[in-house]
Amino acid sequence: MRKDDRSTALVRLASLAALGFLAAGCGGTTAVSTPEDEPTPAPETELTITVSTAEDGAAGAPSASPSDPPSGAPAEEWTLTCSPAGGDHPDPETACADLEQAGAEPLAEVPADQMCTQIFGGPEVAAVSGHVGDAEVDTEFTKSGSCEIERYEDMGAVLTP
């Protein structure tokens, strides 16, 4: 009987050793990438912001396109990138946080049939173009009328750092 126990034990031991070798061989090699090897992902948000004050004091003065400030107005232009925060915006961290908090709603134009009070909030005009995630942005912010003032202010540090 001892002979059977020894042979059974040897078979079991050999089987376990074979499984161990097979398991060790399945691992292969693991490639370790370094930061230099990985391409830098494109920022989730990349905007060009041009803020100006209409010379004649009329908010929303017509311009050739949303990216052109009213003629003769002193303009400031910044770029803003988020994820990671950067660009030459005066306060990119706060602007990105405000943009995330505001969401997509302020970036949408005010509907033509939206009822808004006709009040003047100031001569500021801001043109914003670029993208937020996969959404393209090409819009103008003014302070003419309550809906536009609210939309301008919802952008926070994006437009007023």
C-alpha positions as CSV (number, residue, x, y, z in Angstrom):
1,M,0.0,0.0,0.0
2,R,2.8,2.3,0.7
3,K,3.9,1.9,-2.9
4,D,0.6,3.2,-4.2
5,D,0.6,6.1,-1.9
6,R,4.1,7.1,-3.0
7,S,3.4,6.9,-6.7
8,T,0.1,8.8,-6.2
9,A,1.9,11.5,-4.3
10,L,4.7,11.7,-6.9
11,V,2.1,12.1,-9.7
12,R,0.3,14.8,-7.7
13,L,3.6,16.6,-7.0
14,A,4.6,16.4,-10.7
15,S,1.2,17.7,-11.7
16,L,1.5,20.7,-9.4
17,A,5.0,21.4,-10.6
18,A,3.8,21.3,-14.2
19,L,0.9,23.7,-13.4
20,G,3.4,26.0,-11.7
21,F,5.6,26.2,-14.8
22,L,2.6,26.7,-17.0
23,A,1.3,29.5,-14.9
24,A,4.7,31.2,-14.7
25,G,5.0,31.0,-18.5
26,C,1.7,32.7,-19.2
27,G,2.7,36.0,-17.8
28,G,4.8,37.1,-20.8
29,T,6.6,40.5,-20.6
30,T,5.0,43.7,-19.5
31,A,5.9,46.8,-21.4
32,V,6.4,49.9,-19.1
33,S,5.7,53.2,-20.8
34,T,7.3,56.4,-19.8
35,P,5.7,59.8,-20.0
36,E,7.9,60.6,-23.0
37,D,6.5,57.6,-24.9
38,E,2.9,58.6,-24.5
39,P,1.4,61.3,-26.7
40,T,-0.1,64.2,-24.9
41,P,-3.9,64.1,-25.2
42,A,-5.6,67.2,-26.6
43,P,-7.2,69.4,-24.0
44,E,-10.9,68.8,-23.5
45,T,-11.5,72.5,-23.7
46,E,-9.7,75.0,-25.9
47,L,-11.2,78.4,-26.4
48,T,-10.1,81.8,-27.8
49,I,-11.8,84.6,-25.9
50,T,-11.8,88.2,-27.1
51,V,-13.3,90.7,-24.7
52,S,-13.8,94.4,-25.7
53,T,-15.8,97.4,-24.8
54,A,-17.8,99.0,-27.6
55,E,-16.5,102.5,-28.2
56,D,-19.9,104.2,-28.5
57,G,-21.1,102.4,-25.3
58,A,-23.7,100.4,-27.2
59,A,-23.5,96.7,-26.1
60,G,-23.8,94.2,-28.8
61,A,-22.6,96.6,-31.5
62,P,-22.6,94.7,-34.7
63,S,-19.3,93.2,-35.8
64,A,-18.1,91.4,-38.9
65,S,-18.2,88.0,-37.1
66,P,-18.4,86.8,-33.5
67,S,-14.6,86.5,-33.3
68,D,-14.1,90.2,-34.4
69,P,-14.4,92.9,-31.7
70,P,-16.3,96.1,-32.6
71,S,-14.2,98.4,-34.6
72,G,-11.9,100.7,-32.7
73,A,-12.6,99.0,-29.4
74,P,-9.6,98.1,-27.2
75,A,-9.6,94.3,-27.0
76,E,-8.0,91.7,-24.8
77,E,-7.6,88.2,-26.3
78,W,-6.8,85.1,-24.3
79,T,-6.6,81.4,-24.9
80,L,-8.0,79.0,-22.3
81,T,-7.4,75.3,-22.1
82,C,-8.9,73.0,-19.5
83,S,-7.9,69.4,-18.5
84,P,-5.2,70.6,-17.8
85,A,-5.9,74.3,-17.1
86,G,-3.6,76.5,-19.1
87,G,-3.3,79.0,-21.9
88,D,-2.6,82.7,-21.5
89,H,-5.9,83.4,-19.7
90,P,-5.1,85.5,-16.6
91,D,-6.7,82.9,-14.3
92,P,-7.1,79.6,-16.1
93,E,-7.8,77.4,-13.0
94,T,-10.8,79.6,-11.9
95,A,-12.0,80.0,-15.4
96,C,-12.0,76.2,-16.0
97,A,-13.8,75.7,-12.7
98,D,-16.5,78.3,-13.6
99,L,-16.9,76.8,-17.1
100,E,-17.4,73.4,-15.6
101,Q,-19.9,74.7,-13.1
102,A,-21.8,76.7,-15.7
103,G,-22.2,73.8,-18.1
104,A,-23.2,74.0,-21.7
105,E,-26.3,76.2,-21.2
106,P,-24.5,79.7,-21.2
107,L,-22.6,78.7,-24.4
108,A,-25.9,78.3,-26.3
109,E,-27.3,81.4,-28.0
110,V,-30.4,83.0,-26.4
111,P,-33.4,81.8,-28.5
112,A,-35.0,84.5,-30.7
113,D,-38.4,84.0,-29.1
114,Q,-37.0,84.2,-25.5
115,M,-38.7,87.0,-23.5
116,C,-36.1,89.3,-21.9
117,T,-36.2,92.7,-20.4
118,Q,-34.6,95.4,-22.5
119,I,-32.1,96.7,-20.0
120,F,-28.5,97.8,-20.7
121,G,-25.9,96.0,-18.5
122,G,-22.7,97.6,-20.0
123,P,-20.7,97.9,-23.1
124,E,-18.8,94.7,-22.8
125,V,-18.7,92.3,-25.8
126,A,-17.0,88.9,-25.6
127,A,-16.4,86.6,-28.6
128,V,-15.7,83.0,-27.8
129,S,-14.6,80.3,-30.2
130,G,-13.1,76.9,-30.0
131,H,-14.4,73.7,-28.5
132,V,-15.6,72.3,-25.2
133,G,-15.2,68.5,-25.4
134,D,-16.6,67.5,-28.8
135,A,-18.9,70.6,-29.1
136,E,-17.7,73.4,-31.3
137,V,-18.2,76.9,-29.8
138,D,-18.5,80.1,-31.8
139,T,-20.6,82.7,-30.0
140,E,-20.8,86.3,-28.8
141,F,-21.7,87.5,-25.3
142,T,-23.0,91.0,-24.6
143,K,-24.8,92.8,-21.8
144,S,-27.7,94.0,-23.8
145,G,-30.9,92.7,-22.2
146,S,-31.5,90.6,-19.1
147,C,-31.0,87.3,-20.8
148,E,-27.7,88.3,-22.3
149,I,-26.5,89.8,-19.0
150,E,-27.3,86.6,-17.2
151,R,-25.6,84.5,-19.8
152,Y,-22.5,86.8,-19.6
153,E,-22.4,86.6,-15.8
154,D,-22.9,82.8,-15.8
155,M,-19.5,82.4,-17.6
156,G,-17.8,83.9,-14.5
157,A,-14.0,84.1,-14.7
158,V,-14.0,82.8,-18.3
159,L,-15.0,86.3,-19.4
160,T,-14.1,88.4,-16.4
161,P,-10.9,87.2,-14.7
